[in-house]
Amino acid sequence: MFSPDQYKDAAKILKEGGLIAFPTETVFGLGVIFDNKASYKRLIDVKRRPPEKPFTLMLSDIEQIEKYAYVNDKARKLISSYMPGQFTIILKAKENLPSYCVSKEGNVGIRISSDELVRKLIREVGKPLLVPSANKSGEPPLTTDKDVIGIFDNEIDAIIMGESISNTPSTIVLIDEDVHILREGLIKKDDIFKKLGE
């Protein structure tokens, strides 16, 4: 159990291939370093999630997005409006990502948390993380460290203590030639299309 100011200790576990849980501004997340296949497989096992459903790539800064995905004008407008924040954008993946980070359609989901602790953690790791919500597949997302301990106690290496803020998962938007709202969170569909029309 780490306090938020021990994020450097948590980052060390991630760099060594470990799996940790931490609060975000949406719900609690589980995280592993993105380019360690063994850690990725462990995340699938712990989540009990189908391997054909890739995990979101969590970055620390907006400038990193174009390193891992192709960004068009629509995407750029939404990124500048809603990121960092409770927003996940799905874009065409670049070829430098491990295949298990990419969907069968060739896409990657990217999120940048507005929680400064999460961003400091990722900067300390020095690489993106794969971060799904902390819950077993099909179960509701968890929002407190106590809930996470109750479900994942012996399956993960560490928890950063705390409580998530909104308790609502992020809005998910897929952008190809068009814009598709896959999940509506606190950022609403109408606001997104209004922003694109401006």
C-alpha positions in Angstrom: 0.0 0.0 0.0 1.5 3.3 -1.1 0.4 6.8 -0.2 0.1 9.2 -3.2 3.4 10.8 -2.4 5.1 7.4 -2.8 4.3 7.3 -6.5 8.0 6.9 -7.3 8.0 3.5 -5.4 4.9 2.5 -7.4 6.6 3.6 -10.7 9.6 1.3 -9.8 7.2 -1.7 -9.6 5.7 -0.8 -13.0 9.2 -0.5 -14.6 10.1 -3.9 -13.3 7.0 -5.4 -15.0 4.6 -5.3 -12.0 0.9 -4.6 -11.9 -0.6 -1.9 -9.7 -3.9 -0.2 -8.9 -4.4 3.6 -8.6 -7.2 6.2 -8.3 -7.9 8.4 -11.3 -10.5 11.2 -11.8 -12.9 8.7 -13.2 -12.6 5.3 -11.5 -9.8 3.2 -10.1 -7.4 1.8 -12.7 -5.1 -1.2 -13.0 -1.9 -0.5 -14.8 1.1 -2.2 -16.4 3.9 -0.9 -18.6 2.7 -1.0 -22.2 5.7 -2.8 -23.8 6.0 -5.8 -21.5 4.1 -8.7 -23.0 4.2 -10.8 -19.8 2.7 -7.9 -17.8 0.0 -7.5 -20.5 -0.9 -11.2 -20.2 -1.0 -11.0 -16.5 -3.4 -8.0 -16.8 -5.7 -10.1 -19.0 -5.7 -12.9 -16.4 -6.4 -10.6 -13.5 -9.1 -8.7 -15.3 -10.5 -12.0 -16.8 -10.9 -10.1 -20.1 -11.0 -11.5 -23.6 -7.5 -10.9 -25.2 -9.0 -9.6 -28.4 -10.2 -6.5 -26.6 -7.1 -4.2 -26.3 -6.5 -2.0 -23.2 -6.4 1.8 -23.3 -3.0 3.4 -23.6 -2.6 6.0 -20.9 -0.1 8.8 -21.6 1.1 11.6 -19.4 1.1 14.5 -22.0 -0.9 15.5 -25.1 2.4 15.9 -27.1 2.9 12.1 -26.9 -0.3 11.2 -28.8 1.1 11.6 -32.3 4.0 9.2 -31.3 1.5 6.4 -31.1 -1.5 7.3 -33.3 -2.5 9.2 -36.4 -4.3 12.4 -35.6 -6.6 14.2 -38.0 -8.2 17.6 -37.7 -11.3 16.3 -35.9 -9.2 14.4 -33.4 -7.0 17.4 -32.9 -10.0 19.6 -32.0 -11.4 17.1 -29.5 -7.9 16.5 -28.0 -7.4 20.2 -27.4 -10.9 20.5 -25.9 -11.1 17.4 -23.7 -7.7 16.1 -22.9 -6.3 15.7 -20.3 -9.7 14.7 -18.9 -12.5 12.1 -18.7 -12.1 11.3 -22.3 -10.7 8.3 -24.3 -10.0 8.8 -28.0 -9.7 5.8 -30.4 -7.4 6.5 -33.3 -5.5 4.6 -36.1 -2.5 3.1 -34.3 1.0 3.8 -35.6 3.3 0.8 -36.4 5.6 1.3 -33.4 3.0 -0.2 -30.9 3.1 -3.8 -29.9 0.4 -5.8 -31.7 -1.4 -6.6 -28.5 -2.0 -2.9 -27.9 -3.9 -2.6 -31.2 -7.4 -3.7 -32.1 -8.1 -6.0 -35.1 -9.3 -2.8 -36.9 -5.8 -1.3 -36.4 -6.9 1.2 -33.7 -5.6 2.2 -30.3 -7.5 3.9 -27.4 -5.7 6.7 -25.7 -6.4 8.5 -22.5 -4.6 11.3 -20.6 -5.8 11.6 -17.0 -6.4 15.1 -15.5 -5.3 13.6 -12.2 -1.8 15.0 -11.6 -0.8 12.0 -9.5 -1.5 9.7 -12.5 0.5 11.9 -14.8 3.4 12.1 -12.4 3.4 8.3 -12.1 3.5 7.8 -15.9 6.3 10.4 -16.3 8.3 8.7 -13.6 7.9 5.3 -15.4 9.0 7.0 -18.6 6.6 5.0 -20.8 2.9 4.7 -21.4 0.8 2.3 -19.3 -2.0 0.0 -20.3 -4.8 1.0 -18.0 -8.3 -0.6 -17.8 -10.7 0.1 -15.0 -10.1 -1.9 -11.8 -12.8 -4.5 -11.9 -13.3 -8.1 -13.1 -14.7 -8.2 -16.6 -18.4 -7.6 -16.6 -18.4 -6.3 -13.0 -18.9 -2.6 -12.0 -15.7 -0.4 -11.8 -14.2 0.1 -8.4 -13.7 3.5 -6.9 -11.9 3.1 -3.5 -8.7 1.4 -2.4 -10.7 -0.7 0.0 -12.9 -2.0 -2.8 -9.8 -2.9 -4.9 -8.2 -4.8 -2.0 -11.4 -6.7 -1.5 -11.4 -7.9 -5.2 -7.7 -8.0 -6.1 -5.9 -8.5 -2.8 -3.4 -11.2 -3.8 -3.4 -10.7 -7.6 -1.7 -7.3 -7.8 1.7 -6.0 -6.6 0.7 -2.6 -5.1 -2.1 -0.1 -4.6 -1.8 3.7 -4.4 -4.3 4.6 -1.8 -7.1 7.0 -2.5 -10.6 7.3 -4.0 -11.6 8.1 -7.5 -13.4 11.4 -8.0 -16.3 11.1 -10.4 -17.1 7.4 -10.2 -18.1 7.5 -13.9 -15.9 5.9 -16.6 -14.6 8.2 -19.4 -16.4 9.1 -22.6 -15.1 7.0 -25.5 -15.0 8.4 -29.0 -13.7 6.6 -32.1 -12.5 8.8 -34.9 -11.9 7.6 -38.4 -13.4 9.4 -41.4 -16.3 10.0 -39.1 -16.9 10.5 -35.3 -18.5 7.6 -33.3 -19.5 8.0 -29.6 -18.9 4.5 -28.2 -19.6 5.4 -24.5 -21.0 8.5 -23.0 -19.6 9.6 -19.7 -19.6 13.1 -18.1 -18.6 14.6 -21.5 -21.8 14.4 -23.5 -22.4 13.5 -27.2 -24.1 16.9 -27.9 -21.2 18.8 -26.5 -18.8 16.8 -28.6 -20.7 17.5 -31.9 -21.2 21.1 -30.9 -17.4 21.4 -30.4 -16.7 19.8 -33.7 -19.1 22.2 -35.4 -17.5 25.3 -34.0 
